Amino acid sequence: MIKIKSTKTFINEDAGVIVFKIYDALGREFIGKSKCSKEDKFDKDFGEKLAYLRAKRKFAQHYAKVERRLLNTATETYERVKEKLNKNITKYNVMDEKH
């Protein structure tokens, strides 16, 4: 699994917005945002955690999709190889029976 290489946080208290960026070891960027409602009091810690969790969810979803694709490819390759082996075994069994 790819690991998180670095993170950055951008906070705009006046607008009540926090942006959290996660960078993985391959240089991909995953962004999570949180915005405080005008009726609520701005809470930097809560907003930062929320933005982090949103970025982390995008990171995890991306790599879960990659893993599923790799698993599907491996399964398809396994099935093709298995089919070829079964054909060869059948062919050799037939040749063996003729002799």
HELIX and SHEET records of a PDB file:
HELIX    1   1 LYS A   44  LYS A   98  1                                  55    
SHEET    1   A 3 ILE A   4  ASN A  12  0                                        
SHEET    2   A 3 VAL A  17  ASP A  24 -1                                        
SHEET    3   A 3 GLU A  29  LYS A  35 -1                                        
END                                                                             
